[in-house]
Amino acid sequence: MKTSFAQVITPHCHETARIIAEEEITLCVGDTSFLDYAGIKKKRQGYGPQGKGGNGLLLHSALAVDPELGQPLGLLWQKVWNRQHRPKPPKKETPRQKKKRQAKARKASRSRPFEQKESYRWVEAMQAVEKIVSPSTRTIHVFDREGDIAEVFERLNSLNNTGVVVRASHNRRLEQDPDRLWEKLEAQSVQFEYEIDLPKTKDRSARSAKLSVRCCLVELQRPPRLASSQPLQVYAVYATEVDPPEDEDPVSWMLLTSEEVTTVEMAQTILRWYTFRWRVEEYHKILKSGTQVEQYRLAAEGMKTLLGFLCVTAVELLHLTYLERTSPQRPAQDVVTPLQIKVLLAKTPKVPKNLTVAWAVKAVARLGGYLEHRRNTPIGIQVLWKGWAKLNLLMEGWQLATQET
């Protein structure tokens, strides 16, 4: 029997759920990554179209994050799939025939059940996570603008321990209110200003930003397809940057949340939680640049299985990286097993008095080729990945040698 992606990733997700079982609140940051295998000329079955000529897989990740420090804790759910190739248009198709064919395809797409649409993954993640997380833990899902769909807010009515923070994409109509969402919030007075650290993204450099913040309770107008559902009441937190740098676009976040925002402290918490959403983007970056997931040339089913192993490795590296940043003096056993410590000690030329997280990270990086004498050179993710892979090989050798003796 062949091993599947789900069989690889599910035990890790259940272990993450066990780790957070005693927590009152855990964040679950979600995002989708496109894995491109356009370079594969053969064995293309099981991959699907992406963007302009791309060919590959889609991976949606739900990453558990500590709500105070933003420490990544592990995956709670993942899904991998491929889009279906569209049938080739008929030969000698006239412009009129093409227009009719495309209109028919759009109508068929709109009439599909929500569960069969790609956007269902946002709700699917919420439902799957609630099933495995302890009822004593409230899970707050944090989504970017792609997760701004009415079904996300509607499904909260049937989930007991789930909340959301979603960055709004649509200037929605409001129930019994002439204003739309943005106009409603812009009409509110500024309640406070808040300084926040912005992580680096592909579109901006890391910086500290001062935000003016407005908040109020709103009721989103239900689309016709959800006309019979319960009211979609959420709190809106609208943050706009004050005096941004000349060469940077100003921050403007319209955040919609199920959590009650009636104090300045809670509004600040919602903003802080949203900044932790970038952890999942960093995770996908590690998956691509660290584990080199797009460099393999396998048939789709084999690639999906390998992807499961690489996904677990990538989240372990992310956890290791952030713990070294936030708590470098914690005991090494918080990030590596007793056997891994034995192997690292055997490969460490000068053993320190205290075995800390910082020591463990540097020891792993050294296995990957990190040159310690270059003290101003930060430990890169590729060095950590190579060191982690070598550590696992050394562990296998250690275990085999132990069994033989």
LUMTIFI-121817 format. One record per residue (C-alpha): residue in three letters; chain; x, z, y. Coordinates in pm, whole numbers, plus 32768, in hexadecimal, padded with zeros to 4 digits. Each point is the difference from the previous one (the first is absolute). Example, Ala and Ser with C-alpha at 12.3 -4.5 7.8 and 13.67 -1.06 7.14 Angstrom:
2
{node 'Ala' 'A' {84CE 830C 7E3E}} {node 'Ser' 'A' {8089 7FBE 8158}} 
//
This chain:
405
{node 'Met' 'A' {8000 8000 8000}} {node 'Lys' 'A' {808E 7F97 8151}} {node 'Thr' 'A' {802D 8100 8115}} {node 'Ser' 'A' {7F32 7FB8 8137}} {node 'Phe' 'A' {8032 8054 816F}} {node 'Ala' 'A' {7EE9 8105 7FEE}} {node 'Gln' 'A' {809B 80AB 7ED1}} {node 'Val' 'A' {8147 8029 80BE}} {node 'Ile' 'A' {7F75 8074 814D}} {node 'Thr' 'A' {7EDF 80E1 7F8F}} {node 'Pro' 'A' {80D2 8123 7F77}} {node 'His' 'A' {80C1 800D 8148}} {node 'Cys' 'A' {7EBB 8008 80CA}} {node 'His' 'A' {7F76 811D 7F2D}} {node 'Glu' 'A' {8146 80C0 8030}} {node 'Thr' 'A' {7FE3 7FD3 817A}} {node 'Ala' 'A' {7E99 8083 7FEE}} {node 'Arg' 'A' {8080 812F 7F43}} {node 'Ile' 'A' {810C 8042 8107}} {node 'Ile' 'A' {7F04 8003 811F}} {node 'Ala' 'A' {7EF4 80C4 7F42}} {node 'Glu' 'A' {8042 8142 80C2}} {node 'Glu' 'A' {8004 7F5A 8157}} {node 'Glu' 'A' {7ED6 8021 80E7}} {node 'Ile' 'A' {8034 7EA8 809D}} {node 'Thr' 'A' {80D0 7ED4 7F95}} {node 'Leu' 'A' {801F 7EB4 80B3}} {node 'Cys' 'A' {7FE8 7EBD 7F3A}} {node 'Val' 'A' {8090 7EDD 80C7}} {node 'Gly' 'A' {7F9C 7EA6 7F8B}} {node 'Asp' 'A' {807C 7E9F 8032}} {node 'Thr' 'A' {801F 7EB0 7F50}} {node 'Ser' 'A' {8147 7F47 7FC8}} {node 'Phe' 'A' {802A 7E91 7FA7}} {node 'Leu' 'A' {8107 7FBD 7EF7}} {node 'Asp' 'A' {8076 7E99 8013}} {node 'Tyr' 'A' {807D 7F47 7ECC}} {node 'Ala' 'A' {7FF5 7EA1 8090}} {node 'Gly' 'A' {815A 7FC2 7F6D}} {node 'Ile' 'A' {7F6F 8002 7EA1}} {node 'Lys' 'A' {7FD8 7E94 7F9B}} {node 'Lys' 'A' {7F89 8047 7E9D}} {node 'Lys' 'A' {7F2C 8117 7F6B}} {node 'Arg' 'A' {7F24 7FFB 8138}} {node 'Gln' 'A' {7EC1 805D 7F47}} {node 'Gly' 'A' {7F89 815A 8067}} {node 'Tyr' 'A' {8090 7FE1 815D}} {node 'Gly' 'A' {7F27 7F8F 8121}} {node 'Pro' 'A' {8005 7F5E 8159}} {node 'Gln' 'A' {8072 80BE 8135}} {node 'Gly' 'A' {8011 7F91 8169}} {node 'Lys' 'A' {80A7 7EB4 803F}} {node 'Gly' 'A' {8074 7F88 7EB0}} {node 'Gly' 'A' {8052 8157 7F76}} {node 'Asn' 'A' {7FCF 8055 7E93}} {node 'Gly' 'A' {7FF9 8164 7F80}} {node 'Leu' 'A' {7F53 814D 7FD4}} {node 'Leu' 'A' {7F4E 80FA 80DE}} {node 'Leu' 'A' {8047 8175 7FE2}} {node 'His' 'A' {7F27 810D 809D}} {node 'Ser' 'A' {8098 815D 800C}} {node 'Ala' 'A' {7F65 8153 8047}} {node 'Leu' 'A' {811E 80EF 8050}} {node 'Ala' 'A' {7FD3 817A 8015}} {node 'Val' 'A' {80A5 8098 8135}} {node 'Asp' 'A' {8027 8166 8077}} {node 'Pro' 'A' {7F23 802B 8139}} {node 'Glu' 'A' {80F8 80DC 80BE}} {node 'Leu' 'A' {8152 7F53 7FE0}} {node 'Gly' 'A' {7F9A 7EB0 7F74}} {node 'Gln' 'A' {80CC 8037 7EC4}} {node 'Pro' 'A' {7FA5 7EF7 7EF9}} {node 'Leu' 'A' {7F8B 80AB 7EC1}} {node 'Gly' 'A' {7FB1 7EE7 7F0E}} {node 'Leu' 'A' {7F03 7EF1 7FB3}} {node 'Leu' 'A' {7E94 8053 7FBF}} {node 'Trp' 'A' {7F88 7E9F 7FB3}} {node 'Gln' 'A' {807F 7E9D 7FF1}} {node 'Lys' 'A' {7F69 7EB0 7FB5}} {node 'Val' 'A' {80AB 7EB2 7FC2}} {node 'Trp' 'A' {7F4C 7EB3 7FF0}} {node 'Asn' 'A' {8021 7E8F 804F}} {node 'Arg' 'A' {7F1E 7F18 80BE}} {node 'Gln' 'A' {7F65 7ED9 7F4D}} {node 'His' 'A' {806F 7EA1 8052}} {node 'Arg' 'A' {7EEE 7F35 80A2}} {node 'Pro' 'A' {7F93 7EBC 7F57}} {node 'Lys' 'A' {80A3 7ECC 808F}} {node 'Pro' 'A' {7F18 7F3D 80E8}} {node 'Pro' 'A' {7F6D 7EBC 7F78}} {node 'Lys' 'A' {80CD 7EC9 803A}} {node 'Lys' 'A' {7F95 7F24 8124}} {node 'Glu' 'A' {7F2C 811B 8090}} {node 'Thr' 'A' {7F6A 7FA4 8151}} {node 'Pro' 'A' {800E 80F2 8129}} {node 'Arg' 'A' {7E89 8038 7FE1}} {node 'Gln' 'A' {8019 804E 7E8F}} {node 'Lys' 'A' {8122 80F0 8045}} {node 'Lys' 'A' {7F33 80B6 8107}} {node 'Lys' 'A' {7ED8 8027 7F11}} {node 'Arg' 'A' {80E3 8077 7EE5}} {node 'Gln' 'A' {80A5 8107 80DE}} {node 'Ala' 'A' {7EB0 807A 8085}} {node 'Lys' 'A' {7F82 8026 7E9C}} {node 'Ala' 'A' {813B 80C4 7F9E}} {node 'Arg' 'A' {7FD8 80EB 812B}} {node 'Lys' 'A' {7E95 8041 7FA7}} {node 'Ala' 'A' {805C 804D 7E97}} {node 'Ser' 'A' {8114 80EA 8075}} {node 'Arg' 'A' {7F13 80C1 80E5}} {node 'Ser' 'A' {7F00 8029 7EEB}} {node 'Arg' 'A' {80F5 8099 7F07}} {node 'Pro' 'A' {7FCA 8173 7FAF}} {node 'Phe' 'A' {80E2 80E4 80CC}} {node 'Glu' 'A' {80AD 807B 7EC3}} {node 'Gln' 'A' {807C 7E9D 7FC0}} {node 'Lys' 'A' {8099 7FD6 8158}} {node 'Glu' 'A' {816E 8046 8053}} {node 'Ser' 'A' {7F9A 80F9 8110}} {node 'Tyr' 'A' {7F69 80DD 7EF0}} {node 'Arg' 'A' {815E 8089 7FBE}} {node 'Trp' 'A' {7FE0 80F3 8125}} {node 'Val' 'A' {7EC7 809F 7F6F}} {node 'Glu' 'A' {8084 7FDF 7E9D}} {node 'Ala' 'A' {8130 80D1 8061}} {node 'Met' 'A' {7F24 8112 8095}} {node 'Gln' 'A' {7F27 8013 7EC9}} {node 'Ala' 'A' {8123 7FF8 7F0B}} {node 'Val' 'A' {80C4 810F 80B7}} {node 'Glu' 'A' {7ED8 80EE 8012}} {node 'Lys' 'A' {7FDB 7FE7 7E85}} {node 'Ile' 'A' {815E 8085 7FB9}} {node 'Val' 'A' {803E 80F3 8121}} {node 'Ser' 'A' {7F93 816B 7FDB}} {node 'Pro' 'A' {7EAC 804F 80A4}} {node 'Ser' 'A' {80B1 8112 80C4}} {node 'Thr' 'A' {80D5 7EFD 80B7}} {node 'Arg' 'A' {7F71 7F2B 8119}} {node 'Thr' 'A' {809F 7EA7 8008}} {node 'Ile' 'A' {8011 7F4E 8151}} {node 'His' 'A' {803B 7E8A 7FDC}} {node 'Val' 'A' {80BD 7F61 8121}} {node 'Phe' 'A' {7FCC 7E8B 8030}} {node 'Asp' 'A' {8071 7F00 80FE}} {node 'Arg' 'A' {7F15 7EFF 809B}} {node 'Glu' 'A' {7FCF 7F3E 7EBD}} {node 'Gly' 'A' {7F48 812F 7F74}} {node 'Asp' 'A' {7EFF 7FF8 811A}} {node 'Ile' 'A' {7ED5 7F93 7F30}} {node 'Ala' 'A' {7EA7 80A0 800C}} {node 'Glu' 'A' {8004 8048 7E89}} {node 'Val' 'A' {8125 80F1 802F}} {node 'Phe' 'A' {7F2D 80DE 80E1}} {node 'Glu' 'A' {7EC3 7FCE 7F34}} {node 'Arg' 'A' {80A6 8066 7EB9}} {node 'Leu' 'A' {8068 814F 8094}} {node 'Asn' 'A' {7E95 806D 7FDA}} {node 'Ser' 'A' {8026 7FFD 7E85}} {node 'Leu' 'A' {815D 809E 7FED}} {node 'Asn' 'A' {8020 817A 800F}} {node 'Asn' 'A' {816E 8040 8052}} {node 'Thr' 'A' {8068 7EC3 80B6}} {node 'Gly' 'A' {8032 7FB0 816F}} {node 'Val' 'A' {8097 7EE2 80C6}} {node 'Val' 'A' {80C9 7FAC 8133}} {node 'Val' 'A' {7FE1 7E8B 8047}} {node 'Arg' 'A' {808D 7F39 8120}} {node 'Ala' 'A' {7EDD 7F35 8088}} {node 'Ser' 'A' {801B 7E87 8000}} {node 'His' 'A' {7EA1 7FA6 8073}} {node 'Asn' 'A' {7F5A 8055 814A}} {node 'Arg' 'A' {7ECD 8072 7F42}} {node 'Arg' 'A' {7E9E 8026 807C}} {node 'Leu' 'A' {7F80 8166 800A}} {node 'Glu' 'A' {7EAC 8082 7F97}} {node 'Gln' 'A' {7F15 8044 8124}} {node 'Asp' 'A' {8114 7FC2 80FE}} {node 'Pro' 'A' {8023 7ED3 80EA}} {node 'Asp' 'A' {817C 801F 7FFC}} {node 'Arg' 'A' {80E2 7F82 7EEF}} {node 'Leu' 'A' {8113 80DA 7F6D}} {node 'Trp' 'A' {8117 7FB6 80F7}} {node 'Glu' 'A' {7F1E 8014 8131}} {node 'Lys' 'A' {7F73 814C 7F85}} {node 'Leu' 'A' {8158 809E 7FE3}} {node 'Glu' 'A' {8087 7F6A 8141}} {node 'Ala' 'A' {7EDB 80A3 80B7}} {node 'Gln' 'A' {8070 8159 7F87}} {node 'Ser' 'A' {80E8 80CF 80D8}} {node 'Val' 'A' {8167 8034 7F8B}} {node 'Gln' 'A' {7FFE 814C 7F46}} {node 'Phe' 'A' {8176 8030 7FDD}} {node 'Glu' 'A' {8153 7F57 7FF1}} {node 'Tyr' 'A' {80D4 8013 7EC9}} {node 'Glu' 'A' {8166 7F9A 7FB8}} {node 'Ile' 'A' {8041 7F6B 7EAC}} {node 'Asp' 'A' {812A 7F6B 7F49}} {node 'Leu' 'A' {7FC4 7E99 7F97}} {node 'Pro' 'A' {80B9 7F7F 7ECC}} {node 'Lys' 'A' {80B7 7EB5 800A}} {node 'Thr' 'A' {7F3A 7ED0 7F90}} {node 'Lys' 'A' {8049 7E8B 7FFA}} {node 'Asp' 'A' {7F52 7FE2 8152}} {node 'Arg' 'A' {8094 812C 80BA}} {node 'Ser' 'A' {8126 80ED 800B}} {node 'Ala' 'A' {7FDF 8173 7FB4}} {node 'Arg' 'A' {7FAB 80C4 813A}} {node 'Ser' 'A' {7F45 8126 8090}} {node 'Ala' 'A' {7EB5 7F9F 80A4}} {node 'Lys' 'A' {7F17 80C2 80E5}} {node 'Leu' 'A' {7E94 7FBC 7FAB}} {node 'Ser' 'A' {7EC6 8045 80C8}} {node 'Val' 'A' {7EEC 805E 7F0D}} {node 'Arg' 'A' {7E84 7FE8 8008}} {node 'Cys' 'A' {7F19 8074 7EE8}} {node 'Cys' 'A' {7E8D 8003 7FB1}} {node 'Leu' 'A' {7F05 7FEC 7EE3}} {node 'Val' 'A' {7F6D 7EA6 7FC1}} {node 'Glu' 'A' {7F09 7F68 7F0D}} {node 'Leu' 'A' {8064 7EA6 7F8A}} {node 'Gln' 'A' {7EEF 7EFE 7FE0}} {node 'Arg' 'A' {7FC6 7FAE 7E93}} {node 'Pro' 'A' {8022 7E91 7F9F}} {node 'Pro' 'A' {7EC9 7F63 7F5F}} {node 'Arg' 'A' {809A 801D 7EA4}} {node 'Leu' 'A' {800C 817D 802B}} {node 'Ala' 'A' {7EB9 8027 80BF}} {node 'Ser' 'A' {7F75 80F9 7F04}} {node 'Ser' 'A' {8136 80DE 7FFD}} {node 'Gln' 'A' {8027 814D 80B2}} {node 'Pro' 'A' {8077 8004 816D}} {node 'Leu' 'A' {8171 7FAD 8032}} {node 'Gln' 'A' {8066 8121 80E1}} {node 'Val' 'A' {8173 8020 8050}} {node 'Tyr' 'A' {80DD 8096 810C}} {node 'Ala' 'A' {80C6 7F08 80D2}} {node 'Val' 'A' {815A 805C 8087}} {node 'Tyr' 'A' {8078 7F03 8100}} {node 'Ala' 'A' {8170 8017 8064}} {node 'Thr' 'A' {80AA 7F1D 80FF}} {node 'Glu' 'A' {816B 8011 8069}} {node 'Val' 'A' {805E 8076 815E}} {node 'Asp' 'A' {8122 7F49 80A9}} {node 'Pro' 'A' {8089 7F42 7ED3}} {node 'Pro' 'A' {815E 7F65 8013}} {node 'Glu' 'A' {8005 7EAE 80AB}} {node 'Asp' 'A' {8071 7F46 7ECB}} {node 'Glu' 'A' {7F06 80A4 7F13}} {node 'Asp' 'A' {7E8D 7FC8 7FC7}} {node 'Pro' 'A' {7F39 813A 8056}} {node 'Val' 'A' {7F6E 80C8 7EE1}} {node 'Ser' 'A' {7E85 7FED 7FE9}} {node 'Trp' 'A' {7F5A 80A8 7ED7}} {node 'Met' 'A' {7E8C 801D 7FC4}} {node 'Leu' 'A' {7FEA 80E9 7ED5}} {node 'Leu' 'A' {7EBB 8044 7F47}} {node 'Thr' 'A' {7FF2 8134 7F27}} {node 'Ser' 'A' {7F0F 80BF 7F26}} {node 'Glu' 'A' {80A7 8147 806A}} {node 'Glu' 'A' {7F60 80D2 8110}} {node 'Val' 'A' {80C6 7FD4 8143}} {node 'Thr' 'A' {7F7F 810C 80EF}} {node 'Thr' 'A' {814C 8093 8073}} {node 'Val' 'A' {8140 7F7C 809A}} {node 'Glu' 'A' {80C1 8084 7ED5}} {node 'Met' 'A' {7F2F 7F36 7F0A}} {node 'Ala' 'A' {8021 7EC3 80D0}} {node 'Gln' 'A' {817B 802F 8001}} {node 'Thr' 'A' {7FF3 802F 7E87}} {node 'Ile' 'A' {7F46 7EB6 7FD1}} {node 'Leu' 'A' {8106 7F4A 80D2}} {node 'Arg' 'A' {811B 809F 7F3C}} {node 'Trp' 'A' {7F5D 7FA4 7EB6}} {node 'Tyr' 'A' {7FE3 7E98 806F}} {node 'Thr' 'A' {8177 7FEB 8045}} {node 'Phe' 'A' {803D 805F 7E94}} {node 'Arg' 'A' {7F57 7EBB 7F95}} {node 'Trp' 'A' {8150 7F52 8028}} {node 'Arg' 'A' {807D 80BC 7ECE}} {node 'Val' 'A' {7F4D 7F05 7F21}} {node 'Glu' 'A' {809E 7EDC 80BC}} {node 'Glu' 'A' {8154 80A1 7FCA}} {node 'Tyr' 'A' {7FA6 8023 7E91}} {node 'His' 'A' {7FB6 7E8D 7FE2}} {node 'Lys' 'A' {8143 7FB4 80BB}} {node 'Ile' 'A' {80C4 80CF 7F01}} {node 'Leu' 'A' {7F4E 7F46 7EE8}} {node 'Lys' 'A' {8071 7EB3 8091}} {node 'Ser' 'A' {8156 8047 8095}} {node 'Gly' 'A' {8068 811A 7F16}} {node 'Thr' 'A' {7F80 7FA5 7EA6}} {node 'Gln' 'A' {8007 7E8B 8058}} {node 'Val' 'A' {7EA9 7FD5 7F61}} {node 'Glu' 'A' {7FD8 7E98 8078}} {node 'Gln' 'A' {8147 7F8C 7F65}} {node 'Tyr' 'A' {7F89 8005 7E95}} {node 'Arg' 'A' {7F93 7EC4 7F4D}} {node 'Leu' 'A' {7F0B 806B 7EF4}} {node 'Ala' 'A' {7EAE 7F8D 7F84}} {node 'Ala' 'A' {7EEC 80B1 80C2}} {node 'Glu' 'A' {7F9A 80FB 7EF4}} {node 'Gly' 'A' {8167 8069 7FC3}} {node 'Met' 'A' {803B 8018 8177}} {node 'Lys' 'A' {7ECF 80E0 802D}} {node 'Thr' 'A' {8081 80EE 7EF4}} {node 'Leu' 'A' {815E 8008 809A}} {node 'Leu' 'A' {7F5D 8034 8152}} {node 'Gly' 'A' {7F68 8143 7F81}} {node 'Phe' 'A' {815A 808D 7FAF}} {node 'Leu' 'A' {8090 7F88 814C}} {node 'Cys' 'A' {7EDC 8098 80C1}} {node 'Val' 'A' {8045 8158 7F6C}} {node 'Thr' 'A' {8174 7FDE 8048}} {node 'Ala' 'A' {7FBC 7F97 8168}} {node 'Val' 'A' {7F24 812E 8045}} {node 'Glu' 'A' {8107 80E6 7F6B}} {node 'Leu' 'A' {8100 7F6A 80EF}} {node 'Leu' 'A' {7F11 8028 8126}} {node 'His' 'A' {7FC3 816D 7FA2}} {node 'Leu' 'A' {8177 8039 7FE1}} {node 'Thr' 'A' {804A 7F5C 8150}} {node 'Tyr' 'A' {7EFF 80C8 80C3}} {node 'Leu' 'A' {804E 814C 7F5E}} {node 'Glu' 'A' {816C 7FCD 8061}} {node 'Arg' 'A' {7F8C 7FC8 8168}} {node 'Thr' 'A' {7F06 811E 8019}} {node 'Ser' 'A' {808F 810A 7F16}} {node 'Pro' 'A' {816D 7FB1 7FAE}} {node 'Gln' 'A' {8052 8169 7FA2}} {node 'Arg' 'A' {7EF1 8025 7EF9}} {node 'Pro' 'A' {807B 802B 7E98}} {node 'Ala' 'A' {806C 7EBF 7F55}} {node 'Gln' 'A' {7F0D 803C 7EE1}} {node 'Asp' 'A' {7EE5 7FAE 80F1}} {node 'Val' 'A' {8064 7E90 7FE5}} {node 'Val' 'A' {80C8 7FDC 7EBF}} {node 'Thr' 'A' {7FD1 8083 7E9F}} {node 'Pro' 'A' {80F1 80F4 7F54}} {node 'Leu' 'A' {808F 7EE0 7F31}} {node 'Gln' 'A' {8033 7F2B 8137}} {node 'Ile' 'A' {80B6 8123 80A3}} {node 'Lys' 'A' {80E9 8019 7ED1}} {node 'Val' 'A' {8052 7E8E 801A}} {node 'Leu' 'A' {8034 800E 8179}} {node 'Leu' 'A' {80E4 8131 7FDC}} {node 'Ala' 'A' {80D0 7F45 7F00}} {node 'Lys' 'A' {802B 7EE2 80F9}} {node 'Thr' 'A' {8042 80DD 8132}} {node 'Pro' 'A' {8174 802A 8053}} {node 'Lys' 'A' {7FCC 8139 80D1}} {node 'Val' 'A' {7ED8 80DB 7FA4}} {node 'Pro' 'A' {7F6B 80C3 8125}} {node 'Lys' 'A' {7FA2 816F 7FEC}} {node 'Asn' 'A' {7E8B 7FB6 8030}} {node 'Leu' 'A' {7F56 7ED9 7F5C}} {node 'Thr' 'A' {7F0F 7F84 810C}} {node 'Val' 'A' {7F21 7ED3 8035}} {node 'Ala' 'A' {8106 7F75 80F1}} {node 'Trp' 'A' {810B 801C 7EEF}} {node 'Ala' 'A' {7F1E 7F57 7EFE}} {node 'Val' 'A' {7FB1 7ED9 80E5}} {node 'Lys' 'A' {816F 7FCD 8055}} {node 'Ala' 'A' {8063 801D 7E90}} {node 'Val' 'A' {7EFE 7EF6 7F9E}} {node 'Ala' 'A' {8073 7F20 811F}} {node 'Arg' 'A' {816A 8028 7F90}} {node 'Leu' 'A' {7F9E 7F75 7EAB}} {node 'Gly' 'A' {7F72 7ED2 80B8}} {node 'Gly' 'A' {8142 7FBA 80BE}} {node 'Tyr' 'A' {7FD7 80D8 8137}} {node 'Leu' 'A' {8152 8038 80A7}} {node 'Glu' 'A' {8001 8169 806C}} {node 'His' 'A' {812B 7FDB 80E8}} {node 'Arg' 'A' {7F2A 7F25 80E4}} {node 'Arg' 'A' {7F4F 812E 808D}} {node 'Asn' 'A' {7F48 7F42 8110}} {node 'Thr' 'A' {7F66 7F10 7F07}} {node 'Pro' 'A' {7EA0 806C 7F98}} {node 'Ile' 'A' {7F9E 7FF8 7E92}} {node 'Gly' 'A' {7F41 7EBA 7FCF}} {node 'Ile' 'A' {7EDC 7FCB 7F16}} {node 'Gln' 'A' {80B4 7EF6 7F2E}} {node 'Val' 'A' {811F 80F2 7FC1}} {node 'Leu' 'A' {7F06 810A 7F96}} {node 'Trp' 'A' {7F4B 7F0B 7F1C}} {node 'Lys' 'A' {8145 7F96 7F56}} {node 'Gly' 'A' {8067 816C 7FDB}} {node 'Trp' 'A' {7EAC 8063 7F74}} {node 'Ala' 'A' {800C 7EE4 7F01}} {node 'Lys' 'A' {8162 8061 7F98}} {node 'Leu' 'A' {7F98 816F 7FE6}} {node 'Asn' 'A' {7EEB 7FA1 7F0C}} {node 'Leu' 'A' {80F7 7F39 7F2C}} {node 'Leu' 'A' {80F4 8123 7FFB}} {node 'Met' 'A' {7EE5 80E8 7F97}} {node 'Glu' 'A' {7FAD 7F1E 7ED9}} {node 'Gly' 'A' {816B 8006 7F94}} {node 'Trp' 'A' {800E 817A 8026}} {node 'Gln' 'A' {7EC8 802D 7F2C}} {node 'Leu' 'A' {8083 7F16 7EEE}} {node 'Ala' 'A' {814F 80B5 7FFA}} {node 'Thr' 'A' {7F4E 8150 7FE6}} {node 'Gln' 'A' {7F28 7F88 7EDE}} {node 'Glu' 'A' {812D 7F7F 7F3E}} {node 'Thr' 'A' {80B7 814C 8019}} 
//
